[in-house]
């Protein structure tokens, strides 16, 4: 009798463990393969740079960031490439014109805010 109960419990445990695994589905693949997932917003990227989180990539912080952008020593692509190098953005972001334009608008906002 003990063997029967033990065997039944073992079989029951195995079905509860293996059945969900067998029914698990692969994660859904986006239908548009050209779309990239960007988790760092342009605002976040400029804020991180301003605070000095991209100094390891030679992106200046605080007012030096604003000055470098104002004088043309820092381009939008430099900032995006630094984020790619630090794994804050996917490599495809450097070719995303909408993202680059949004980063540019954020940097321009720094210029406007610093002139007051």
C-alpha positions, 0 to 999 in steps of 0.5 A: 500500500505504501508503494502504491501511495508513493508511486501515485504521489510521485506521478502526480508531482511529475505531472504538475511539474512537466505539464506546464512546461509542455504547454508553455509558449514561446514569447511573442515576436513583434510583427514589425521586425524593423521596430526597435525597443528603446527603453531610455527616453530622449529626456532620460538620455539627456538627463543622464548625460547632464548628471555625468553618467556618460563621462566614461564615454567622454560626454561632459556633464552639467554646464560643460555638456551645454557648452559642448553642444552649443559650440558644436563639440558635441553632436546628438549622435555622440550622445546616442553612441555613448548610450549605445556603448554603455548599453543604455540603448540598442545599436539601431538607435543611432539610425532612428531619425525620430529618436535622434530628433527627440534627443536634439529637442531635449538638448535644445531645451537645455540651451533655452533653459541655460540662457535665462 
